[in-house]
Amino acid sequence: MLEGVLSTVAEFFSAQSGRKVSANMRRKAETGGWPSIAPYGYQNCKEKRGDGAIRAWIEPHPVESRWVRRAFELYATSAHPIKVVAKILNTEGFVARRFRNRKSRRLHHSQLERMLRNKIYIGIIEWVGVVNEDGHHEKIVDPDLFYRVQDLLRVRSSSASRIRRHRSLFKRIAFCYECNSAMTIDVKETSVTRSIRYLRCRKIQKGKPVSCSQHYFTEKVYVGQLSRLLGFLEIPAQAVEALREKLESLSSKDKDLHERAKQDME
């Protein structure tokens, strides 16, 4: 029983100590200081005051800061993609930090992208939800250069991204009963060969989000509703004939596309 009590007390004090450390780090970020290990380009500095308190801050590293500026300037020319820029920097002798668990001393393009997106180089502290635009540390990169690079990153990432669009009969005819927003289709892949199709409310009216409590439902639910609705409809003979002609023309187009694709593959 005594061991159990001591273990519980130790666990409590450990959790309490962790909360105090997190609160102090957050407070430092809110006041403009960097609360952890300095990012690439900076170095940690400490100073012991006369009253025994320790003052800690970050300042530009004499070597790493030059490589940070070189990376921004090279990418801002828009002449090379990020992988080529990383290769050029490695060729020029980029000095990477030495870590125990990292064998490679070369700059990877993913590390370079994180560096180019880090706002600390223009004096902005971002730490666990805290955004402080008045960091006390010295800026390494000019803000105009930084935001020019952000525009290039945004353009190149958006041009390379692919948005998967799923077809559904209900996309343009189904609307939410609660908020009247259009329904959209989502597909959840449960395995390599099996997937479930859902319809959900977009919760958007005239480009602005609206509150709605509707949940996801499988597409089969809406198929059943539509089937029951169609049982009450009477389509005129003229409309039936027009629909038949339209369907025949669509099927013939699909057949032609299939034949052309088959010939191309052969």
SULQUI-V398354 format. One record per residue. RES is the residue in three letters. PHI is phi in whole degrees, -180 to 180 (999 if undefined). OMEGA is omega as a letter, one per 30 degrees, with the letter a starting at -180 (* if undefined). D_LAST is the distance of its C-alpha to the last C-alpha in Angstrom with 2 decimals. Layout:
BEGIN
RES PHI OMEGA D_LAST
RES PHI OMEGA D_LAST
END
This chain:
BEGIN
MET 999 l 78.19
LEU -64 l 79.33
GLU -62 l 76.12
GLY -65 l 74.11
VAL -64 l 76.17
LEU -63 l 75.83
SER -64 l 72.07
THR -64 l 71.81
VAL -64 l 74.04
ALA -64 l 72.00
GLU -64 l 68.76
PHE -63 a 70.39
PHE -67 l 71.62
SER -65 l 68.27
ALA -65 l 66.50
GLN -64 l 69.28
SER -64 l 69.01
GLY -62 l 65.24
ARG -66 l 65.84
LYS -66 l 68.52
VAL -63 l 66.26
SER -63 l 63.45
ALA -65 l 66.00
ASN -66 l 67.48
MET -66 l 64.09
ARG -65 l 63.23
ARG -63 l 66.69
LYS -67 l 66.23
ALA -64 l 62.92
GLU -68 l 64.66
THR -93 l 67.42
GLY 101 l 65.11
GLY -101 l 64.88
TRP -96 a 61.93
PRO -91 a 62.55
SER -141 l 60.42
ILE -64 a 59.15
ALA -63 l 58.61
PRO -69 a 55.00
TYR -56 a 53.72
GLY 105 l 55.85
TYR -123 l 59.02
GLN -136 l 61.55
ASN -78 l 63.88
CYS -129 l 67.58
LYS -134 l 70.63
GLU -148 l 74.30
LYS -94 a 77.23
ARG -83 a 79.77
GLY -67 a 83.49
ASP -83 l 83.47
GLY 94 l 81.06
ALA -74 a 77.99
ILE -107 l 74.77
ARG -100 a 72.93
ALA -123 l 69.20
TRP -155 l 66.85
ILE -122 l 63.88
GLU -143 a 63.89
PRO -59 l 61.40
HIS -76 a 60.66
PRO -61 a 61.65
VAL -100 a 58.41
GLU -63 a 55.78
SER -63 l 56.70
ARG -67 l 55.89
TRP -70 l 52.37
VAL -63 l 51.90
ARG -63 l 52.92
ARG -63 l 50.72
ALA -64 l 47.66
PHE -65 a 48.37
GLU -65 a 49.08
LEU -68 a 45.96
TYR -73 a 43.62
ALA -67 l 45.51
THR -68 a 44.51
SER 59 l 40.97
ALA -87 a 39.65
HIS -135 l 37.92
PRO -71 a 36.16
ILE -66 l 38.09
LYS -67 l 36.38
VAL -69 l 37.25
VAL -62 l 40.77
ALA -62 l 41.24
LYS -66 l 40.17
ILE -64 a 42.60
LEU -63 l 45.42
ASN -65 l 44.92
THR -65 a 45.01
GLU -77 l 48.23
GLY 99 l 49.80
PHE -52 a 49.44
VAL -95 l 52.13
ALA -89 l 50.80
ARG -74 l 53.20
ARG -95 l 53.95
PHE -123 a 53.47
ARG -63 a 54.19
ASN -94 l 50.88
ARG -116 a 48.70
LYS -83 a 47.88
SER -80 l 45.94
ARG -104 a 48.04
ARG -94 l 45.12
LEU -83 l 44.33
HIS -90 a 41.13
HIS -65 l 39.36
SER -69 l 40.00
GLN -66 l 43.70
LEU -64 l 43.69
GLU -64 l 42.26
ARG -62 l 44.97
MET -64 a 47.52
LEU -68 l 46.45
ARG -95 a 46.72
ASN -79 a 50.10
LYS -80 a 52.86
ILE -65 a 55.63
TYR -71 l 55.35
ILE -114 l 56.72
GLY 89 a 59.48
ILE -105 l 57.89
ILE -94 l 58.36
GLU -123 a 55.72
TRP -148 l 56.70
VAL 46 l 55.78
GLY 90 l 55.96
VAL -91 l 58.66
VAL -125 a 57.95
ASN -119 a 60.86
GLU -85 a 60.55
ASP -118 l 63.85
GLY -66 a 63.13
HIS -81 a 66.05
HIS -82 a 63.96
GLU -79 l 63.37
LYS -75 l 60.19
ILE -102 a 57.88
VAL -116 l 55.45
ASP -68 a 56.41
PRO -58 l 55.32
ASP -61 l 53.82
LEU -65 a 51.61
PHE -61 a 50.69
TYR -74 l 49.61
ARG -66 l 47.69
VAL -66 l 45.67
GLN -62 l 45.23
ASP -63 l 43.82
LEU -65 l 41.26
LEU -63 a 40.31
ARG -66 a 39.98
VAL -65 a 37.80
ARG -72 l 35.43
SER -71 l 35.23
SER -71 l 34.62
SER -72 a 31.85
ALA -91 a 30.10
SER -77 l 30.65
ARG -119 a 28.07
ILE -101 l 29.49
ARG -81 l 27.73
ARG -112 a 28.25
HIS -105 l 28.25
ARG -82 l 28.06
SER -158 l 30.98
LEU -63 a 32.69
PHE -89 a 36.03
LYS -60 a 35.49
ARG -109 a 37.19
ILE -118 a 39.37
ALA -105 l 40.92
PHE -134 a 43.95
CYS -69 a 46.33
TYR -70 a 49.52
GLU -83 a 51.66
CYS -115 l 50.77
ASN 66 l 48.52
SER -81 l 45.74
ALA -69 l 42.11
MET -90 l 40.15
THR -131 a 37.03
ILE -106 l 34.48
ASP -126 l 34.27
VAL -123 l 32.00
LYS -108 l 33.47
GLU -87 a 31.24
THR -87 l 33.45
SER -158 a 31.00
VAL -66 a 27.40
THR -110 a 26.44
ARG -128 l 29.33
SER -145 l 30.49
ILE -118 a 33.34
ARG -99 a 33.29
TYR -119 l 36.61
LEU -113 a 38.19
ARG -140 l 40.90
CYS -77 a 43.29
ARG -75 l 42.63
LYS 57 l 46.44
ILE -136 l 46.24
GLN -128 l 48.16
LYS 55 l 47.91
GLY 80 a 46.47
LYS -119 l 49.28
PRO -68 l 49.19
VAL -128 l 51.29
SER -83 a 52.69
CYS -158 a 51.17
SER -102 a 51.57
GLN -69 a 48.54
HIS -102 l 46.38
TYR -74 l 42.73
PHE -137 l 41.72
THR -67 a 38.54
GLU -63 l 36.46
LYS -62 l 37.46
VAL -62 a 41.02
TYR -73 l 40.12
VAL -62 l 37.93
GLY -64 l 41.06
GLN -63 a 43.22
LEU -66 l 40.96
SER -62 l 40.83
ARG -67 l 44.64
LEU -65 a 44.92
LEU -65 l 42.68
GLY -66 l 45.06
PHE -96 a 47.77
LEU -92 l 45.83
GLU -125 a 46.24
ILE -96 l 43.69
PRO -61 a 44.93
ALA -60 a 43.24
GLN -65 l 42.33
ALA -68 l 40.57
VAL -62 l 38.73
GLU -65 l 37.43
ALA -64 l 36.36
LEU -65 l 34.50
ARG -63 l 32.79
GLU -64 a 31.61
LYS -64 a 30.40
LEU -66 l 28.43
GLU -65 l 26.85
SER -66 l 25.82
LEU -65 a 24.35
SER -66 l 22.39
SER -68 l 21.04
LYS -65 l 20.01
ASP -62 l 18.26
LYS -65 l 16.47
ASP -64 l 15.36
LEU -63 l 14.20
HIS -63 a 12.24
GLU -64 a 10.53
ARG -65 l 9.87
ALA -63 l 8.62
LYS -63 l 6.19
GLN -64 l 5.08
ASP -62 a 5.48
MET -69 l 3.80
GLU -66 * 0.00
END
